[in-house]
Amino acid sequence: GGSGVHFSVSPVGNEPWREMQAEMWSSLTKGLDFVWVSLLYLPWALGSWLITIQRALAGSGGTLSESQTVAIRAEVTEFKNHVGHCYDSSMVEHEALLRSLWDLCFPERPLPGRHGKHWGDLGFQGKDPATDFRGAGVFGLSNLVYLARSFPHRAQLMAGEARQYPFALAGLQVTNLIFEMLGFGMVPNKDGALQQSVASLIFVRREAAGGGEEDPLLSPNAPHGSPVCAHMSGELFQDPPREVVRSIWAFNEVFCFIFFALDRRWESDAKGSSGVDYFLHFPPVMQNTKEEVSHILRRGITLQQIVHANRQS
């Protein structure tokens, strides 16, 4: 007896189930492929991003100093360099990260093997998860691992049998959604206020009243084991870890915030759905979650509030 549901195997003779599953994966992969193509143009888009962020700050009575502008340019460059890597099953680091996702979500169930239908229990489409990350790259995997390492008990519940939805697929949808909010992908966000808010959350380091970091949790010098130690902020392959890439950590915190909202929405709107019912219920649940979190983000929630909300979930 394993945990979860084998989403990679459809009921015998249930062609609509198989077709809906394939359609969702195809749509998701295509959307993420557009994200990575869009990221190639990020250096040229950076100027408009800075204007966008400037407008957001101006609306709250702030402005971008020259040092902030330089810092944001550097941060965006680091961000692009980090998220642009494809998953490569020949790389030991990538394979180790994939295995760690299994171990974190199913700590009492040893991984049966590198290939097999058991990956469906974690919400992958086929017998080799590497093929499912062809759209999201290794960054999509690192988002899931960040959540599982930061919130192990919550991840085990979300990936477990009781939830009845594919954890990996849902997580990749959330990764795609954040990129859309930033203006990338196949369906880029046209909501200027939302784009300003999300870009500011991820790329602008704000100071707290009286100077210093906006919150002790946000300090790159925070003690090991805190939410921002470098292993938890995107630099997942380094031991000892390299310096924190703040924008990657901020993206991961926004990822967790939205994924937790999606999980709560699923529990309230579609509890008990499975199999073909999942593929009927998930799109409206995802859409309702998108509207809910867009409203919250547009209102100007701070990264500090997101960090604390995640730890209260």
Secondary structure by P-SEA (a helix, b strand, c coil): cccccccccccccaaaaaaaaaaaaaaaaaaaaaaaaaaaacccaaaaaaaaaaaaaaaacccccaaaaaaaaaaaaaaaaacccccccccaaaaaaaaaaaaaaccccccccccccccccccccccccccccccccaaaaaaaaaaaaacaaaaaaaacccccccaaaaaaaaaaaaaaaacccccccccaaaaaaaaaacccccccccccccccccccccccccccccccccccccccccccaaaaaaaaaaaaaaaaaaaaaaaaccccccaaaaaacaaaaaaaaaaaaaaaaaacccaaaaaaaaaac
